[in-house]
């Protein structure tokens, strides 16, 4: 199977997860780029931000059209994460690749564990500026450092902390992911010279198309079933990457 075909298939799966769950697909982009397409960890995290930013912006339009984006809450959440994403994005280039891989594996495993847990009781939706800013800053830091959109962390925060319904949390998380990814990309602007655009382009295009299918899938399949299936894949990837570094 050629690298181009692998890039298209991987992009479609990642877009599907982003469209259906509002996050999580980006966590698979980094290992797919490293293990399937031969990118270095540093190049993979930068390429992932490009793919995630483009895909999330497209999926955001689809969810906004249906009224499933809490713009005020999401804007506050995203604004708080912009500076942390920029700072950690700039720092990531100075960190050893093994450290980046281990940190990514740990975050992915924690995200998978969180996805396996049943949803907690949802408080009434209202804007909590302090909590939104704190959660947004933490998410921005993770996005910049690891090159992931952070939707797998944003959705639980938007539901459990800020009281959004799952449907609105998914749509709103795409706004947060887009802003955080762009901030981290700005910080890494000078480090993209070694990227293979012949693979990143088709990967991104397939992910964008997959995101539209993911949105339709979310309306037909139980969100809990999708989330648990994805969590299983994510946990397996995290364990594999950790073993690979240790070995």
C-alpha positions as CSV (number, residue, x, y, z in Angstrom):
1,X,0.0,0.0,0.0
2,X,1.5,3.4,-1.0
3,X,2.1,6.2,1.4
4,X,-0.5,8.3,-0.4
5,X,-3.2,5.7,0.1
6,X,-2.3,5.3,3.8
7,X,-2.5,9.1,4.2
8,X,-6.0,9.3,2.7
9,X,-7.3,6.3,4.7
10,X,-5.8,7.7,8.0
11,X,-7.2,11.1,7.3
12,X,-10.7,9.8,6.6
13,X,-10.7,7.9,10.0
14,X,-9.4,11.0,11.9
15,X,-12.0,13.3,10.3
16,X,-14.7,10.8,11.1
17,X,-13.8,10.9,14.8
18,X,-13.5,14.7,14.8
19,X,-16.9,15.2,13.2
20,X,-18.7,12.6,15.4
21,X,-17.1,13.3,18.7
22,X,-15.8,16.8,18.5
23,X,-12.3,15.5,19.3
24,X,-10.2,12.5,19.6
25,X,-9.3,12.1,16.0
26,X,-6.4,14.5,16.4
27,X,-4.9,12.2,19.0
28,X,-4.6,9.5,16.3
29,X,-3.1,11.8,13.8
30,X,0.3,12.0,15.5
31,X,0.9,8.2,15.8
32,X,-0.4,7.7,12.2
33,X,2.1,10.2,10.9
34,X,4.9,8.7,12.9
35,X,4.3,5.0,12.4
36,X,2.5,4.8,9.1
37,X,4.1,7.7,7.2
38,X,7.5,7.9,8.7
39,X,7.4,11.4,10.1
40,X,9.6,12.3,13.1
41,X,7.7,13.1,16.3
42,X,8.5,16.9,15.9
43,X,7.4,17.0,12.3
44,X,4.3,14.8,13.2
45,X,3.1,17.2,15.9
46,X,3.4,20.2,13.6
47,X,1.7,18.4,10.7
48,X,-1.1,17.3,13.0
49,X,-1.8,20.9,13.9
50,X,-2.2,21.8,10.3
51,X,-4.6,18.8,9.6
52,X,-6.6,19.4,12.8
53,X,-7.0,23.2,12.3
54,X,-8.3,22.7,8.8
55,X,-10.6,19.8,9.6
56,X,-12.0,21.4,12.8
57,X,-12.7,24.7,11.0
58,X,-14.7,22.8,8.4
59,X,-16.6,20.7,10.9
60,X,-17.3,23.9,13.0
61,X,-19.1,25.4,10.1
62,X,-21.4,22.3,9.8
63,X,-22.2,22.3,13.5
64,X,-22.7,26.1,13.6
65,X,-25.2,25.9,10.8
66,X,-27.3,23.6,13.0
67,X,-27.0,25.9,16.0
68,X,-24.8,23.6,18.0
69,X,-22.1,26.1,19.0
70,X,-22.1,28.1,22.2
71,X,-20.2,31.0,20.8
72,X,-19.7,33.1,24.0
73,X,-18.6,30.1,26.2
74,X,-16.4,28.7,23.4
75,X,-14.8,32.1,22.6
76,X,-13.8,32.6,26.3
77,X,-12.5,29.1,26.6
78,X,-10.5,29.4,23.3
79,X,-9.2,32.9,24.1
80,X,-7.8,31.7,27.5
81,X,-5.8,28.9,25.7
82,X,-4.3,31.1,22.9
83,X,-1.2,32.3,24.8
84,X,-0.5,28.9,26.6
85,X,-0.7,27.2,23.2
86,X,1.7,29.7,21.6
87,X,4.2,29.4,24.5
88,X,4.2,25.6,24.7
89,X,4.2,25.3,20.9
90,X,7.4,27.3,20.8
91,X,9.0,25.2,23.6
92,X,8.1,21.9,22.1
93,X,10.9,22.2,19.4
94,X,13.5,22.2,22.2
95,X,12.3,19.0,23.9
96,X,13.8,15.6,23.1
97,X,11.6,13.5,20.8
98,X,11.5,10.6,23.3
99,X,10.0,13.0,25.9
100,X,7.4,14.2,23.4
101,X,6.4,10.6,22.6
102,X,6.1,9.6,26.3
103,X,4.1,12.7,27.2
104,X,1.8,12.1,24.2
105,X,1.3,8.4,25.3
106,X,0.4,9.4,28.8
107,X,-2.1,12.1,27.7
108,X,-3.7,9.6,25.2
109,X,-4.1,6.9,27.9
110,X,-5.7,9.4,30.3
111,X,-8.0,10.6,27.6
112,X,-9.0,7.0,26.8
113,X,-9.7,6.3,30.5
114,X,-11.9,9.4,30.7
115,X,-13.8,8.3,27.6
116,X,-14.6,4.9,29.2
117,X,-16.2,6.5,32.3
118,X,-20.0,7.1,32.2
119,X,-21.1,10.7,31.8
120,X,-21.6,12.6,35.1
121,X,-24.8,14.4,35.9
122,X,-24.9,17.6,33.8
123,X,-25.3,20.9,35.6
124,X,-27.4,23.7,34.0
125,X,-25.7,25.4,31.2
126,X,-24.3,28.9,32.1
127,X,-21.0,30.7,31.5
128,X,-18.5,30.5,34.4
129,X,-15.7,32.8,33.4
130,X,-13.2,31.6,35.9
131,X,-13.6,27.9,35.2
132,X,-13.8,28.5,31.4
133,X,-10.6,30.4,31.5
134,X,-8.7,27.9,33.7
135,X,-9.8,24.9,31.6
136,X,-9.1,26.8,28.3
137,X,-5.6,27.7,29.5
138,X,-4.8,24.1,30.4
139,X,-6.1,22.8,27.1
140,X,-4.1,25.4,25.1
141,X,-0.9,24.3,26.8
142,X,-1.5,20.6,25.9
143,X,-2.4,21.6,22.3
144,X,0.8,23.6,21.8
145,X,3.1,21.1,23.4
146,X,1.8,17.8,21.9
147,X,0.4,19.0,18.6
148,X,-3.2,17.7,19.3
149,X,-6.4,19.6,19.0
150,X,-7.5,18.8,22.6
151,X,-11.1,18.1,21.8
152,X,-10.9,14.9,23.8
153,X,-10.2,17.1,26.8
154,X,-12.5,20.0,25.8
155,X,-15.7,18.0,25.4
156,X,-15.7,16.6,29.0
157,X,-14.8,20.1,30.4
158,X,-17.6,21.8,28.4
159,X,-20.1,19.2,29.6
160,X,-19.0,18.6,33.2
161,X,-17.7,22.1,34.1
162,X,-19.7,24.4,32.0
163,X,-22.9,22.4,31.7
164,X,-23.3,22.2,27.9
165,X,-25.3,19.4,26.4
166,X,-23.2,16.8,24.6
167,X,-24.3,18.0,21.2
168,X,-23.4,21.6,21.9
169,X,-20.2,20.6,23.6
170,X,-19.1,18.7,20.4
171,X,-19.8,21.8,18.2
172,X,-18.2,24.2,20.7
173,X,-15.1,22.1,21.1
174,X,-14.4,22.5,17.4
175,X,-14.2,26.3,17.9
176,X,-11.7,25.7,20.8
177,X,-9.7,23.2,18.8
178,X,-9.4,25.5,15.7
179,X,-8.2,28.5,17.8
180,X,-5.7,26.5,19.9
181,X,-4.3,24.7,16.8
182,X,-3.8,28.0,15.0
183,X,-2.0,29.5,18.0
184,X,0.4,26.6,18.3
185,X,1.0,26.7,14.5
186,X,2.0,30.4,14.7
187,X,4.5,29.5,17.4
188,X,5.9,26.7,15.1
189,X,5.9,28.9,12.0
190,X,9.7,28.5,11.4
191,X,9.9,24.8,12.0
192,X,7.8,23.5,9.1
193,X,10.5,23.3,6.5
194,X,10.9,19.5,6.6
195,X,7.2,18.7,6.2
196,X,6.0,16.4,3.4
197,X,3.2,18.4,1.9
198,X,2.6,15.7,-0.8
199,X,1.2,13.6,2.1
200,X,-0.2,16.3,4.4
201,X,-2.4,17.7,1.6
202,X,-4.3,14.5,0.8
203,X,-4.4,13.6,4.5
204,X,-6.0,16.9,5.3
205,X,-8.5,16.7,2.4
206,X,-9.6,13.2,3.4
207,X,-10.0,14.3,7.0
208,X,-12.2,17.2,6.0
209,X,-14.5,14.9,4.0
210,X,-14.5,12.4,6.9
211,X,-15.6,15.1,9.3
212,X,-18.8,15.7,7.3
213,X,-19.5,12.0,7.4
214,X,-18.8,11.9,11.1
215,X,-21.4,14.6,11.8
216,X,-24.0,12.5,10.0
217,X,-22.8,9.3,11.8
218,X,-23.2,11.0,15.2
219,X,-26.9,11.6,14.5
220,X,-27.5,7.9,13.8
221,X,-25.3,6.0,16.3
222,X,-25.2,6.1,20.1
223,X,-22.6,8.7,21.2
224,X,-21.7,6.4,24.1
225,X,-21.0,3.5,21.8
226,X,-18.8,5.6,19.4
227,X,-16.9,7.0,22.4
228,X,-16.1,3.7,23.9
229,X,-15.0,2.2,20.6
230,X,-12.7,5.1,20.0
231,X,-11.4,4.9,23.6
232,X,-10.4,1.3,23.0
233,X,-8.4,2.2,19.9
234,X,-6.8,5.2,21.6
235,X,-5.7,3.2,24.6
236,X,-4.1,0.5,22.4
237,X,-2.2,3.3,20.5
238,X,-1.0,4.8,23.7
239,X,0.3,1.5,25.0
240,X,2.0,0.7,21.7
241,X,3.8,4.1,21.6
242,X,5.0,3.8,25.2
243,X,6.3,0.3,24.7
244,X,8.1,1.4,21.5
245,X,9.9,4.2,23.4
246,X,10.9,2.0,26.3
247,X,12.1,-0.8,24.0
